Amino acid sequence: MSEQTTNADQTVRQFTIGEDDNGIRLDRWFKRNLPQIGFATVSRWARTGQIRVDGKRAKPDDRLSEGQVLRVPPGGEQAPGGRKPKQRRELKPEEIAEAHAMVIRETKSAIVLNKPPGLATQGGSKTNKHVDGLLDAFVEDDDTPRPRLVHRLDKDTSGVLLIARTPGSAASYSKRFSGRSARKVYWALIVGVPDVKEGTIDAPLAKQPGSGGEKMHVDLENGQPAKTRYRVVETAGKKAAWVELEPLTGRTHQLRVHLEAIGHPIVGDGKYGGQDAFLTGSISRKMHLHARRLVISEPGGGKMDVTADLPDHFSASMQQLGFDLSLSDAEPLREDTTERTKAEKKQAARAHAKQYRRSQRGPRRARGDAGKSGKPRKPGNKGRKR
């Protein structure tokens, strides 16, 4: 978010455009940073010259650059329809402590949490306690933007959850997730042992009829494409297996449905595996699915590579089954599938075309010489370079 530099008389406000907002349109800047000021107000201010960028008049579609100073007139905080801007919820001391206890990494752009199982990511019907409701714990003052969720984990799934600090970093991270360049590795305990120890589950998914959208199922005809890479790391006889999972797409409940579809539900996932998802003995009945690792590009350059420790019930199960925790993290991740930029694609296309033209020079020369002499060249003629 742009940093406020002066605000002495609480009238005219001045903001220095930050790195997150470099290149953004003026109207979009307001939507990100001062959402309580509507587009109509921004347009009116721009039309009457009340908004200034480095002292000059600006239009709503002008692009801002890092370091520019934006002048914003007083007022405009009233939301459309006379509604007041949404107030931040006052958190209890124990809620603030709970939020900070989940933090495993902090950067200029992100706060990375290790979400415990049983805590929802967002609110919903009959869900009052969730991660999103605890994010006000990271807001220091009125000038600090509220952190934002950029991806989700199921309520009973634990592990790495990335929170963006600013609207600009949220847009950057969201692009990485939607473009599938963010690489996520999950650990799971599954019932039984797959015959094929490593591979890709390719099974389209759709909402299961009659479930009210609460469950997904494999639908080969009408489902959306869904792919999951898996690798069996270790086995406990034929009873259970520890698997490493990497979703290559991001469908709802994808990992859970895919593993159940191959006959090996995640331990503790009664929603999809029914009674078959539970092991006898002292193994916990909680779900054993954990977002272990996230590798993602940072908005300012470089990559973040972060791992999250297992929750207590999962760790206890791993110990009881005798699994060696060092085996999965030592395994290299799949090839980077980050999409190439347009410039890189054009450069690759030009290089391919150039190579093709070179490969055709010999045949063209041979045809030209044959036309001159009336006789085709014989194979092995020294005049033709190979």
C-alpha positions, 0 to 999 in steps of 0.5 A: 500500500502507498505510505502516508507521509503527511497528515498534520491537519487531518484535511488534505492527505498526501501519499507516496506511491509504494512498490506494491502500487507501481503501475496501477491506475489511479481509480484502482489505487483508491479501490485498493487503499481507500475503498470507502471513497467511491468511483463517483467521488474520485471522478468528481475530484479528478474533474475539478482538479482536487486530486494531484499527482506530483502537483499536477492534475490527474485522471482516473485512468492515469497510471501511478509510479513508485515514488510519486506523491498523491494529493487526496482532498478531505472527505469522501469517507462516507460509503455509497448509500450513506453507509459507514465504512466497515469497522475493524473488530476488536479482538480479545487478548487471547485471540491476538495471542492465538493469531501470532502463535500461528506465524512461522514466517514474516516478510515485507509482503507476507505473513505465513501461518501454520494453520491448525486443524479444526480452524476454518480459513473463512467464516460461513454458515455457523462458523464464527471463528476463523483465520480471516477473523483473526487478521486484525491482530496484525493491524498496528494502526489506522494507516496499516492495511488489513492483511488479506487471504490469497488462498484457502485450506479446508477446516480440517487441513493443517499447514502453510497458509500465506497471508498478503500484507497489502492489496498490491502483494495480494494481487501478486500472490493471487496471480501466482496461485491462479497461474499455477506457478506457486508450488504446494506440497502436502503430506498425507497418511492414507489407508492401504498402499497403492500398487503404483508408487508414484504417478499422476491422478488425472480425474475431472471433478464436479459437485456431487448431486444431492450434496448441496455443493458440500461434496465433490466427486469424479465426473469424467463427462462434465467435471473440471480438469483436475490433476494431482501428483503423488509419491509414496514415501514410506509404508507401514506394511499394507496397513497405511502409507505416507504420501507426498502430494502436489496438486497441479490444479486447484479444485475443491477437496481435490486431494481428498477426492482423488485419493478416495477415487483410487481406493486409498482415502486419507486417514480420518477423512470420513466425509469421503472415505466413510468408515474405511478412512479410519485405522484401528488401534491408537491412530487418531481419528482426525484427518491426516492432511497437512500443507507441508511446503510452499514455494512462491515468487515474492512480489519484490523478486526472489522466492519464498520457500517455507515449511510447516511442522506437523500438528500433534495428532499427525506427528504422533501417528507418524511416530507410531507407524515408524516413518522417517520424517526426513525422507520427503523434504529431501525429495526434489520438487517437480520441474518448475512450471512457471509460465513464460512471459510474452517476451520469452515466448516470442523469443522462443518462437523466433529462435524456432523459426530461425532454426527451421529456416536454417534446416531448410537451406540445404533442400532449397539449394539442392532444388535450385542447383537441380533446376539450373543443371536439369539434373538432381544432385546425387546423394553425398554431393560435397556441394550440399552441407549437412 
